[in-house]
Amino acid sequence: MDAYGDEVGDDGEVGEKKPLKLRTRITTSILSSILTMSYVVSGGLRVLGKFIQTFTNTTSVESSLEAAADEMADNEDKLAVRYKGK
């Protein structure tokens, strides 16, 4: 068997593909959901932190919102660069 659950014969050829088990699909879905939520929460916390930091320094809501929006754009750029090649 190879890493994908396909049967590999003696001659090295891959045989018939088997469907993934339900338990495997559920586990994969749960883990990918956890990973996605961790990105969302950490990005949200960074944006909120930037808003609070800017607000305490300037006491201007407008500039604080602009700084938070810039932080959100930076987060999106980081994710785009990280997953561009995948």
mmCIF file as gemmi writes it, N, C-alpha and C atoms, coordinates in Angstrom:
data_model
loop_
_atom_site.group_PDB
_atom_site.id
_atom_site.type_symbol
_atom_site.label_atom_id
_atom_site.label_alt_id
_atom_site.label_comp_id
_atom_site.label_asym_id
_atom_site.label_entity_id
_atom_site.label_seq_id
_atom_site.pdbx_PDB_ins_code
_atom_site.Cartn_x
_atom_site.Cartn_y
_atom_site.Cartn_z
_atom_site.occupancy
_atom_site.B_iso_or_equiv
_atom_site.pdbx_formal_charge
_atom_site.auth_seq_id
_atom_site.auth_asym_id
_atom_site.pdbx_PDB_model_num
ATOM 1 N N . MET Axp A 1 ? 0.832 -1.185 0 1 0 ? 1 A 1
ATOM 2 C CA . MET Axp A 1 ? 0 0 0 1 0 ? 1 A 1
ATOM 3 C C . MET Axp A 1 ? 0.873 1.243 0 1 0 ? 1 A 1
ATOM 4 N N . ASP Axp A 2 ? 0.46 2.263 -0.742 1 0 ? 2 A 1
ATOM 5 C CA . ASP Axp A 2 ? 1.201 3.512 -0.71 1 0 ? 2 A 1
ATOM 6 C C . ASP Axp A 2 ? 0.566 4.464 0.312 1 0 ? 2 A 1
ATOM 7 N N . ALA Axp A 3 ? 1.044 5.685 0.347 1 0 ? 3 A 1
ATOM 8 C CA . ALA Axp A 3 ? 0.578 6.655 1.343 1 0 ? 3 A 1
ATOM 9 C C . ALA Axp A 3 ? -0.884 7.029 1.159 1 0 ? 3 A 1
ATOM 10 N N . TYR Axp A 4 ? -1.448 6.815 -0.019 1 0 ? 4 A 1
ATOM 11 C CA . TYR Axp A 4 ? -2.827 7.184 -0.286 1 0 ? 4 A 1
ATOM 12 C C . TYR Axp A 4 ? -3.797 6.018 -0.134 1 0 ? 4 A 1
ATOM 13 N N . GLY Axp A 5 ? -3.314 4.886 0.31 1 0 ? 5 A 1
ATOM 14 C CA . GLY Axp A 5 ? -4.177 3.735 0.506 1 0 ? 5 A 1
ATOM 15 C C . GLY Axp A 5 ? -4.386 2.915 -0.741 1 0 ? 5 A 1
ATOM 16 N N . ASP Axp A 6 ? -3.612 3.183 -1.769 1 0 ? 6 A 1
ATOM 17 C CA . ASP Axp A 6 ? -3.728 2.419 -3.008 1 0 ? 6 A 1
ATOM 18 C C . ASP Axp A 6 ? -2.872 1.162 -2.912 1 0 ? 6 A 1
ATOM 19 N N . GLU Axp A 7 ? -3.377 0.104 -3.486 1 0 ? 7 A 1
ATOM 20 C CA . GLU Axp A 7 ? -2.619 -1.133 -3.515 1 0 ? 7 A 1
ATOM 21 C C . GLU Axp A 7 ? -1.516 -1.022 -4.562 1 0 ? 7 A 1
ATOM 22 N N . VAL Axp A 8 ? -0.294 -1.353 -4.18 1 0 ? 8 A 1
ATOM 23 C CA . VAL Axp A 8 ? 0.826 -1.341 -5.117 1 0 ? 8 A 1
ATOM 24 C C . VAL Axp A 8 ? 1.242 -2.785 -5.333 1 0 ? 8 A 1
ATOM 25 N N . GLY Axp A 9 ? 1.239 -3.194 -6.577 1 0 ? 9 A 1
ATOM 26 C CA . GLY Axp A 9 ? 1.588 -4.57 -6.904 1 0 ? 9 A 1
ATOM 27 C C . GLY Axp A 9 ? 3.09 -4.789 -6.883 1 0 ? 9 A 1
ATOM 28 N N . ASP Axp A 10 ? 3.483 -6.046 -7.158 1 0 ? 10 A 1
ATOM 29 C CA . ASP Axp A 10 ? 4.903 -6.4 -7.184 1 0 ? 10 A 1
ATOM 30 C C . ASP Axp A 10 ? 5.646 -5.666 -8.293 1 0 ? 10 A 1
ATOM 31 N N . ASP Axp A 11 ? 4.924 -5.335 -9.357 1 0 ? 11 A 1
ATOM 32 C CA . ASP Axp A 11 ? 5.563 -4.647 -10.476 1 0 ? 11 A 1
ATOM 33 C C . ASP Axp A 11 ? 5.614 -3.135 -10.27 1 0 ? 11 A 1
ATOM 34 N N . GLY Axp A 12 ? 5.137 -2.631 -9.128 1 0 ? 12 A 1
ATOM 35 C CA . GLY Axp A 12 ? 5.199 -1.207 -8.807 1 0 ? 12 A 1
ATOM 36 C C . GLY Axp A 12 ? 4.03 -0.4 -9.322 1 0 ? 12 A 1
ATOM 37 N N . GLU Axp A 13 ? 3.073 -1.042 -9.982 1 0 ? 13 A 1
ATOM 38 C CA . GLU Axp A 13 ? 1.927 -0.312 -10.503 1 0 ? 13 A 1
ATOM 39 C C . GLU Axp A 13 ? 0.837 -0.222 -9.443 1 0 ? 13 A 1
ATOM 40 N N . VAL Axp A 14 ? 0.143 0.893 -9.476 1 0 ? 14 A 1
ATOM 41 C CA . VAL Axp A 14 ? -0.935 1.125 -8.52 1 0 ? 14 A 1
ATOM 42 C C . VAL Axp A 14 ? -2.179 0.428 -9.028 1 0 ? 14 A 1
ATOM 43 N N . GLY Axp A 15 ? -2.827 -0.306 -8.13 1 0 ? 15 A 1
ATOM 44 C CA . GLY Axp A 15 ? -4.038 -1.029 -8.509 1 0 ? 15 A 1
ATOM 45 C C . GLY Axp A 15 ? -5.273 -0.166 -8.341 1 0 ? 15 A 1
ATOM 46 N N . GLU Axp A 16 ? -6.374 -0.805 -8.054 1 0 ? 16 A 1
ATOM 47 C CA . GLU Axp A 16 ? -7.66 -0.135 -7.935 1 0 ? 16 A 1
ATOM 48 C C . GLU Axp A 16 ? -7.674 0.804 -6.733 1 0 ? 16 A 1
ATOM 49 N N . LYS Axp A 17 ? -8.223 2.021 -6.929 1 0 ? 17 A 1
ATOM 50 C CA . LYS Axp A 17 ? -8.316 2.989 -5.833 1 0 ? 17 A 1
ATOM 51 C C . LYS Axp A 17 ? -9.514 2.646 -4.967 1 0 ? 17 A 1
ATOM 52 N N . LYS Axp A 18 ? -9.306 2.756 -3.654 1 0 ? 18 A 1
ATOM 53 C CA . LYS Axp A 18 ? -10.387 2.517 -2.71 1 0 ? 18 A 1
ATOM 54 C C . LYS Axp A 18 ? -10.871 3.86 -2.183 1 0 ? 18 A 1
ATOM 55 N N . PRO Axp A 19 ? -12.161 4.006 -1.956 1 0 ? 19 A 1
ATOM 56 C CA . PRO Axp A 19 ? -12.652 5.26 -1.385 1 0 ? 19 A 1
ATOM 57 C C . PRO Axp A 19 ? -12.166 5.406 0.059 1 0 ? 19 A 1
ATOM 58 N N . LEU Axp A 20 ? -11.967 6.651 0.479 1 0 ? 20 A 1
ATOM 59 C CA . LEU Axp A 20 ? -11.531 6.885 1.852 1 0 ? 20 A 1
ATOM 60 C C . LEU Axp A 20 ? -12.626 6.47 2.819 1 0 ? 20 A 1
ATOM 61 N N . LYS Axp A 21 ? -12.218 5.998 3.959 1 0 ? 21 A 1
ATOM 62 C CA . LYS Axp A 21 ? -13.181 5.616 4.975 1 0 ? 21 A 1
ATOM 63 C C . LYS Axp A 21 ? -13.855 6.865 5.531 1 0 ? 21 A 1
ATOM 64 N N . LEU Axp A 22 ? -15.071 6.694 6.003 1 0 ? 22 A 1
ATOM 65 C CA . LEU Axp A 22 ? -15.837 7.803 6.562 1 0 ? 22 A 1
ATOM 66 C C . LEU Axp A 22 ? -15.089 8.418 7.742 1 0 ? 22 A 1
ATOM 67 N N . ARG Axp A 23 ? -14.5 7.602 8.579 1 0 ? 23 A 1
ATOM 68 C CA . ARG Axp A 23 ? -13.764 8.101 9.739 1 0 ? 23 A 1
ATOM 69 C C . ARG Axp A 23 ? -12.585 8.974 9.31 1 0 ? 23 A 1
ATOM 70 N N . THR Axp A 24 ? -11.907 8.586 8.239 1 0 ? 24 A 1
ATOM 71 C CA . THR Axp A 24 ? -10.783 9.372 7.724 1 0 ? 24 A 1
ATOM 72 C C . THR Axp A 24 ? -11.265 10.717 7.198 1 0 ? 24 A 1
ATOM 73 N N . ARG Axp A 25 ? -12.373 10.726 6.48 1 0 ? 25 A 1
ATOM 74 C CA . ARG Axp A 25 ? -12.912 11.98 5.942 1 0 ? 25 A 1
ATOM 75 C C . ARG Axp A 25 ? -13.36 12.907 7.059 1 0 ? 25 A 1
ATOM 76 N N . ILE Axp A 26 ? -13.997 12.361 8.095 1 0 ? 26 A 1
ATOM 77 C CA . ILE Axp A 26 ? -14.447 13.176 9.226 1 0 ? 26 A 1
ATOM 78 C C . ILE Axp A 26 ? -13.25 13.75 9.968 1 0 ? 26 A 1
ATOM 79 N N . THR Axp A 27 ? -12.23 12.935 10.211 1 0 ? 27 A 1
ATOM 80 C CA . THR Axp A 27 ? -11.027 13.397 10.905 1 0 ? 27 A 1
ATOM 81 C C . THR Axp A 27 ? -10.34 14.511 10.125 1 0 ? 27 A 1
ATOM 82 N N . THR Axp A 28 ? -10.228 14.337 8.821 1 0 ? 28 A 1
ATOM 83 C CA . THR Axp A 28 ? -9.602 15.355 7.976 1 0 ? 28 A 1
ATOM 84 C C . THR Axp A 28 ? -10.394 16.652 8.014 1 0 ? 28 A 1
ATOM 85 N N . SER Axp A 29 ? -11.705 16.561 7.957 1 0 ? 29 A 1
ATOM 86 C CA . SER Axp A 29 ? -12.55 17.753 8.006 1 0 ? 29 A 1
ATOM 87 C C . SER Axp A 29 ? -12.42 18.485 9.325 1 0 ? 29 A 1
ATOM 88 N N . ILE Axp A 30 ? -12.394 17.74 10.416 1 0 ? 30 A 1
ATOM 89 C CA . ILE Axp A 30 ? -12.278 18.351 11.741 1 0 ? 30 A 1
ATOM 90 C C . ILE Axp A 30 ? -10.928 19.041 11.892 1 0 ? 30 A 1
ATOM 91 N N . LEU Axp A 31 ? -9.859 18.365 11.491 1 0 ? 31 A 1
ATOM 92 C CA . LEU Axp A 31 ? -8.526 18.961 11.624 1 0 ? 31 A 1
ATOM 93 C C . LEU Axp A 31 ? -8.366 20.204 10.749 1 0 ? 31 A 1
ATOM 94 N N . SER Axp A 32 ? -8.893 20.171 9.53 1 0 ? 32 A 1
ATOM 95 C CA . SER Axp A 32 ? -8.794 21.355 8.68 1 0 ? 32 A 1
ATOM 96 C C . SER Axp A 32 ? -9.64 22.5 9.228 1 0 ? 32 A 1
ATOM 97 N N . SER Axp A 33 ? -10.771 22.195 9.856 1 0 ? 33 A 1
ATOM 98 C CA . SER Axp A 33 ? -11.598 23.23 10.487 1 0 ? 33 A 1
ATOM 99 C C . SER Axp A 33 ? -10.871 23.864 11.664 1 0 ? 33 A 1
ATOM 100 N N . ILE Axp A 34 ? -10.203 23.045 12.458 1 0 ? 34 A 1
ATOM 101 C CA . ILE Axp A 34 ? -9.444 23.566 13.594 1 0 ? 34 A 1
ATOM 102 C C . ILE Axp A 34 ? -8.321 24.475 13.113 1 0 ? 34 A 1
ATOM 103 N N . LEU Axp A 35 ? -7.615 24.063 12.076 1 0 ? 35 A 1
ATOM 104 C CA . LEU Axp A 35 ? -6.533 24.875 11.532 1 0 ? 35 A 1
ATOM 105 C C . LEU Axp A 35 ? -7.059 26.205 10.986 1 0 ? 35 A 1
ATOM 106 N N . THR Axp A 36 ? -8.157 26.155 10.25 1 0 ? 36 A 1
ATOM 107 C CA . THR Axp A 36 ? -8.743 27.378 9.704 1 0 ? 36 A 1
ATOM 108 C C . THR Axp A 36 ? -9.195 28.318 10.815 1 0 ? 36 A 1
ATOM 109 N N . MET Axp A 37 ? -9.846 27.781 11.825 1 0 ? 37 A 1
ATOM 110 C CA . MET Axp A 37 ? -10.303 28.615 12.938 1 0 ? 37 A 1
ATOM 111 C C . MET Axp A 37 ? -9.13 29.223 13.697 1 0 ? 37 A 1
ATOM 112 N N . SER Axp A 38 ? -8.032 28.494 13.809 1 0 ? 38 A 1
ATOM 113 C CA . SER Axp A 38 ? -6.873 29.063 14.509 1 0 ? 38 A 1
ATOM 114 C C . SER Axp A 38 ? -6.31 30.249 13.735 1 0 ? 38 A 1
ATOM 115 N N . TYR Axp A 39 ? -6.301 30.172 12.383 1 0 ? 39 A 1
ATOM 116 C CA . TYR Axp A 39 ? -5.87 31.307 11.573 1 0 ? 39 A 1
ATOM 117 C C . TYR Axp A 39 ? -6.812 32.495 11.744 1 0 ? 39 A 1
ATOM 118 N N . VAL Axp A 40 ? -8.104 32.232 11.751 1 0 ? 40 A 1
ATOM 119 C CA . VAL Axp A 40 ? -9.091 33.298 11.888 1 0 ? 40 A 1
ATOM 120 C C . VAL Axp A 40 ? -8.968 33.976 13.248 1 0 ? 40 A 1
ATOM 121 N N . VAL Axp A 41 ? -8.878 33.188 14.305 1 0 ? 41 A 1
ATOM 122 C CA . VAL Axp A 41 ? -8.798 33.752 15.66 1 0 ? 41 A 1
ATOM 123 C C . VAL Axp A 41 ? -7.495 34.515 15.862 1 0 ? 41 A 1
ATOM 124 N N . SER Axp A 42 ? -6.376 33.944 15.429 1 0 ? 42 A 1
ATOM 125 C CA . SER Axp A 42 ? -5.099 34.642 15.62 1 0 ? 42 A 1
ATOM 126 C C . SER Axp A 42 ? -5.048 35.925 14.801 1 0 ? 42 A 1
ATOM 127 N N . GLY Axp A 43 ? -5.581 35.909 13.591 1 0 ? 43 A 1
ATOM 128 C CA . GLY Axp A 43 ? -5.633 37.126 12.785 1 0 ? 43 A 1
ATOM 129 C C . GLY Axp A 43 ? -6.532 38.175 13.406 1 0 ? 43 A 1
ATOM 130 N N . GLY Axp A 44 ? -7.672 37.75 13.93 1 0 ? 44 A 1
ATOM 131 C CA . GLY Axp A 44 ? -8.589 38.675 14.602 1 0 ? 44 A 1
ATOM 132 C C . GLY Axp A 44 ? -7.973 39.296 15.841 1 0 ? 44 A 1
ATOM 133 N N . LEU Axp A 45 ? -7.243 38.491 16.59 1 0 ? 45 A 1
ATOM 134 C CA . LEU Axp A 45 ? -6.582 39.024 17.781 1 0 ? 45 A 1
ATOM 135 C C . LEU Axp A 45 ? -5.493 40.031 17.418 1 0 ? 45 A 1
ATOM 136 N N . ARG Axp A 46 ? -4.766 39.763 16.335 1 0 ? 46 A 1
ATOM 137 C CA . ARG Axp A 46 ? -3.742 40.719 15.887 1 0 ? 46 A 1
ATOM 138 C C . ARG Axp A 46 ? -4.372 42.035 15.462 1 0 ? 46 A 1
ATOM 139 N N . VAL Axp A 47 ? -5.492 41.958 14.735 1 0 ? 47 A 1
ATOM 140 C CA . VAL Axp A 47 ? -6.185 43.17 14.291 1 0 ? 47 A 1
ATOM 141 C C . VAL Axp A 47 ? -6.712 43.942 15.502 1 0 ? 47 A 1
ATOM 142 N N . LEU Axp A 48 ? -7.322 43.252 16.44 1 0 ? 48 A 1
ATOM 143 C CA . LEU Axp A 48 ? -7.835 43.905 17.647 1 0 ? 48 A 1
ATOM 144 C C . LEU Axp A 48 ? -6.701 44.523 18.456 1 0 ? 48 A 1
ATOM 145 N N . GLY Axp A 49 ? -5.6 43.814 18.576 1 0 ? 49 A 1
ATOM 146 C CA . GLY Axp A 49 ? -4.439 44.346 19.297 1 0 ? 49 A 1
ATOM 147 C C . GLY Axp A 49 ? -3.891 45.603 18.643 1 0 ? 49 A 1
ATOM 148 N N . LYS Axp A 50 ? -3.834 45.601 17.317 1 0 ? 50 A 1
ATOM 149 C CA . LYS Axp A 50 ? -3.344 46.782 16.588 1 0 ? 50 A 1
ATOM 150 C C . LYS Axp A 50 ? -4.299 47.953 16.79 1 0 ? 50 A 1
ATOM 151 N N . PHE Axp A 51 ? -5.611 47.688 16.775 1 0 ? 51 A 1
ATOM 152 C CA . PHE Axp A 51 ? -6.599 48.738 17.014 1 0 ? 51 A 1
ATOM 153 C C . PHE Axp A 51 ? -6.42 49.346 18.402 1 0 ? 51 A 1
ATOM 154 N N . ILE Axp A 52 ? -6.307 48.499 19.418 1 0 ? 52 A 1
ATOM 155 C CA . ILE Axp A 52 ? -6.162 48.988 20.79 1 0 ? 52 A 1
ATOM 156 C C . ILE Axp A 52 ? -4.853 49.742 20.957 1 0 ? 52 A 1
ATOM 157 N N . GLN Axp A 53 ? -3.779 49.216 20.401 1 0 ? 53 A 1
ATOM 158 C CA . GLN Axp A 53 ? -2.471 49.874 20.51 1 0 ? 53 A 1
ATOM 159 C C . GLN Axp A 53 ? -2.508 51.258 19.874 1 0 ? 53 A 1
ATOM 160 N N . THR Axp A 54 ? -3.068 51.36 18.691 1 0 ? 54 A 1
ATOM 161 C CA . THR Axp A 54 ? -3.137 52.649 17.997 1 0 ? 54 A 1
ATOM 162 C C . THR Axp A 54 ? -4.081 53.6 18.726 1 0 ? 54 A 1
ATOM 163 N N . PHE Axp A 55 ? -5.185 53.087 19.227 1 0 ? 55 A 1
ATOM 164 C CA . PHE Axp A 55 ? -6.145 53.932 19.926 1 0 ? 55 A 1
ATOM 165 C C . PHE Axp A 55 ? -5.555 54.503 21.214 1 0 ? 55 A 1
ATOM 166 N N . THR Axp A 56 ? -4.796 53.702 21.939 1 0 ? 56 A 1
ATOM 167 C CA . THR Axp A 56 ? -4.2 54.207 23.182 1 0 ? 56 A 1
ATOM 168 C C . THR Axp A 56 ? -3.097 55.222 22.898 1 0 ? 56 A 1
ATOM 169 N N . ASN Axp A 57 ? -2.445 55.118 21.747 1 0 ? 57 A 1
ATOM 170 C CA . ASN Axp A 57 ? -1.39 56.079 21.404 1 0 ? 57 A 1
ATOM 171 C C . ASN Axp A 57 ? -1.95 57.371 20.833 1 0 ? 57 A 1
ATOM 172 N N . THR Axp A 58 ? -3.036 57.284 20.044 1 0 ? 58 A 1
ATOM 173 C CA . THR Axp A 58 ? -3.523 58.468 19.338 1 0 ? 58 A 1
ATOM 174 C C . THR Axp A 58 ? -4.884 58.947 19.824 1 0 ? 58 A 1
ATOM 175 N N . THR Axp A 59 ? -5.636 58.127 20.503 1 0 ? 59 A 1
ATOM 176 C CA . THR Axp A 59 ? -7.026 58.37 20.923 1 0 ? 59 A 1
ATOM 177 C C . THR Axp A 59 ? -7.921 58.788 19.752 1 0 ? 59 A 1
ATOM 178 N N . SER Axp A 60 ? -7.555 58.374 18.557 1 0 ? 60 A 1
ATOM 179 C CA . SER Axp A 60 ? -8.357 58.651 17.363 1 0 ? 60 A 1
ATOM 180 C C . SER Axp A 60 ? -8.92 57.332 16.84 1 0 ? 60 A 1
ATOM 181 N N . VAL Axp A 61 ? -10.234 57.267 16.804 1 0 ? 61 A 1
ATOM 182 C CA . VAL Axp A 61 ? -10.879 56.046 16.336 1 0 ? 61 A 1
ATOM 183 C C . VAL Axp A 61 ? -10.604 55.834 14.849 1 0 ? 61 A 1
ATOM 184 N N . GLU Axp A 62 ? -10.616 56.912 14.081 1 0 ? 62 A 1
ATOM 185 C CA . GLU Axp A 62 ? -10.4 56.801 12.642 1 0 ? 62 A 1
ATOM 186 C C . GLU Axp A 62 ? -9.026 56.225 12.312 1 0 ? 62 A 1
ATOM 187 N N . SER Axp A 63 ? -7.984 56.749 12.932 1 0 ? 63 A 1
ATOM 188 C CA . SER Axp A 63 ? -6.637 56.235 12.655 1 0 ? 63 A 1
ATOM 189 C C . SER Axp A 63 ? -6.466 54.824 13.211 1 0 ? 63 A 1
ATOM 190 N N . SER Axp A 64 ? -7.166 54.515 14.282 1 0 ? 64 A 1
ATOM 191 C CA . SER Axp A 64 ? -7.101 53.162 14.84 1 0 ? 64 A 1
ATOM 192 C C . SER Axp A 64 ? -7.75 52.154 13.899 1 0 ? 64 A 1
ATOM 193 N N . LEU Axp A 65 ? -8.875 52.539 13.311 1 0 ? 65 A 1
ATOM 194 C CA . LEU Axp A 65 ? -9.53 51.653 12.353 1 0 ? 65 A 1
ATOM 195 C C . LEU Axp A 65 ? -8.676 51.47 11.1 1 0 ? 65 A 1
ATOM 196 N N . GLU Axp A 66 ? -8.015 52.541 10.674 1 0 ? 66 A 1
ATOM 197 C CA . GLU Axp A 66 ? -7.125 52.436 9.518 1 0 ? 66 A 1
ATOM 198 C C . GLU Axp A 66 ? -5.96 51.493 9.808 1 0 ? 66 A 1
ATOM 199 N N . ALA Axp A 67 ? -5.392 51.607 11.011 1 0 ? 67 A 1
ATOM 200 C CA . ALA Axp A 67 ? -4.285 50.725 11.391 1 0 ? 67 A 1
ATOM 201 C C . ALA Axp A 67 ? -4.756 49.276 11.468 1 0 ? 67 A 1
ATOM 202 N N . ALA Axp A 68 ? -5.962 49.054 11.992 1 0 ? 68 A 1
ATOM 203 C CA . ALA Axp A 68 ? -6.509 47.697 12.07 1 0 ? 68 A 1
ATOM 204 C C . ALA Axp A 68 ? -6.752 47.133 10.668 1 0 ? 68 A 1
ATOM 205 N N . ALA Axp A 69 ? -7.236 47.97 9.758 1 0 ? 69 A 1
ATOM 206 C CA . ALA Axp A 69 ? -7.464 47.522 8.376 1 0 ? 69 A 1
ATOM 207 C C . ALA Axp A 69 ? -6.13 47.187 7.703 1 0 ? 69 A 1
ATOM 208 N N . ASP Axp A 70 ? -5.104 47.992 7.969 1 0 ? 70 A 1
ATOM 209 C CA . ASP Axp A 70 ? -3.779 47.7 7.418 1 0 ? 70 A 1
ATOM 210 C C . ASP Axp A 70 ? -3.243 46.374 7.95 1 0 ? 70 A 1
ATOM 211 N N . GLU Axp A 71 ? -3.464 46.114 9.229 1 0 ? 71 A 1
ATOM 212 C CA . GLU Axp A 71 ? -3.018 44.849 9.827 1 0 ? 71 A 1
ATOM 213 C C . GLU Axp A 71 ? -3.755 43.676 9.194 1 0 ? 71 A 1
ATOM 214 N N . MET Axp A 72 ? -5.04 43.849 8.928 1 0 ? 72 A 1
ATOM 215 C CA . MET Axp A 72 ? -5.813 42.78 8.296 1 0 ? 72 A 1
ATOM 216 C C . MET Axp A 72 ? -5.288 42.516 6.886 1 0 ? 72 A 1
ATOM 217 N N . ALA Axp A 73 ? -4.966 43.565 6.156 1 0 ? 73 A 1
ATOM 218 C CA . ALA Axp A 73 ? -4.413 43.396 4.806 1 0 ? 73 A 1
ATOM 219 C C . ALA Axp A 73 ? -3.055 42.691 4.87 1 0 ? 73 A 1
ATOM 220 N N . ASP Axp A 74 ? -2.239 43.032 5.873 1 0 ? 74 A 1
ATOM 221 C CA . ASP Axp A 74 ? -0.946 42.363 6.046 1 0 ? 74 A 1
ATOM 222 C C . ASP Axp A 74 ? -1.141 40.87 6.329 1 0 ? 74 A 1
ATOM 223 N N . ASN Axp A 75 ? -2.13 40.545 7.162 1 0 ? 75 A 1
ATOM 224 C CA . ASN Axp A 75 ? -2.414 39.14 7.471 1 0 ? 75 A 1
ATOM 225 C C . ASN Axp A 75 ? -2.818 38.377 6.202 1 0 ? 75 A 1
ATOM 226 N N . GLU Axp A 76 ? -3.653 38.99 5.375 1 0 ? 76 A 1
ATOM 227 C CA . GLU Axp A 76 ? -4.084 38.342 4.143 1 0 ? 76 A 1
ATOM 228 C C . GLU Axp A 76 ? -2.912 38.152 3.189 1 0 ? 76 A 1
ATOM 229 N N . ASP Axp A 77 ? -2.021 39.15 3.127 1 0 ? 77 A 1
ATOM 230 C CA . ASP Axp A 77 ? -0.845 39.024 2.269 1 0 ? 77 A 1
ATOM 231 C C . ASP Axp A 77 ? 0.067 37.891 2.737 1 0 ? 77 A 1
ATOM 232 N N . LYS Axp A 78 ? 0.235 37.767 4.066 1 0 ? 78 A 1
ATOM 233 C CA . LYS Axp A 78 ? 1.075 36.691 4.606 1 0 ? 78 A 1
ATOM 234 C C . LYS Axp A 78 ? 0.502 35.328 4.239 1 0 ? 78 A 1
ATOM 235 N N . LEU Axp A 79 ? -0.811 35.179 4.352 1 0 ? 79 A 1
ATOM 236 C CA . LEU Axp A 79 ? -1.444 33.904 3.996 1 0 ? 79 A 1
ATOM 237 C C . LEU Axp A 79 ? -1.329 33.636 2.507 1 0 ? 79 A 1
ATOM 238 N N . ALA Axp A 80 ? -1.48 34.656 1.692 1 0 ? 80 A 1
ATOM 239 C CA . ALA Axp A 80 ? -1.397 34.473 0.242 1 0 ? 80 A 1
ATOM 240 C C . ALA Axp A 80 ? 0.014 34.034 -0.162 1 0 ? 80 A 1
ATOM 241 N N . VAL Axp A 81 ? 1.031 34.602 0.464 1 0 ? 81 A 1
ATOM 242 C CA . VAL Axp A 81 ? 2.404 34.229 0.146 1 0 ? 81 A 1
ATOM 243 C C . VAL Axp A 81 ? 2.695 32.815 0.625 1 0 ? 81 A 1
ATOM 244 N N . ARG Axp A 82 ? 2.196 32.478 1.806 1 0 ? 82 A 1
ATOM 245 C CA . ARG Axp A 82 ? 2.457 31.161 2.389 1 0 ? 82 A 1
ATOM 246 C C . ARG Axp A 82 ? 1.843 30.053 1.549 1 0 ? 82 A 1
ATOM 247 N N . TYR Axp A 83 ? 0.653 30.273 1.017 1 0 ? 83 A 1
ATOM 248 C CA . TYR Axp A 83 ? -0.05 29.198 0.316 1 0 ? 83 A 1
ATOM 249 C C . TYR Axp A 83 ? -0.075 29.377 -1.197 1 0 ? 83 A 1
ATOM 250 N N . LYS Axp A 84 ? 0.715 30.301 -1.708 1 0 ? 84 A 1
ATOM 251 C CA . LYS Axp A 84 ? 0.728 30.539 -3.152 1 0 ? 84 A 1
ATOM 252 C C . LYS Axp A 84 ? 1.232 29.322 -3.921 1 0 ? 84 A 1
ATOM 253 N N . GLY Axp A 85 ? 2.272 28.682 -3.428 1 0 ? 85 A 1
ATOM 254 C CA . GLY Axp A 85 ? 2.866 27.564 -4.146 1 0 ? 85 A 1
ATOM 255 C C . GLY Axp A 85 ? 2.184 26.234 -3.915 1 0 ? 85 A 1
ATOM 256 N N . LYS Axp A 86 ? 1.176 26.18 -3.079 1 0 ? 86 A 1
ATOM 257 C CA . LYS Axp A 86 ? 0.55 24.896 -2.736 1 0 ? 86 A 1
ATOM 258 C C . LYS Axp A 86 ? -0.719 24.67 -3.483 1 0 ? 86 A 1
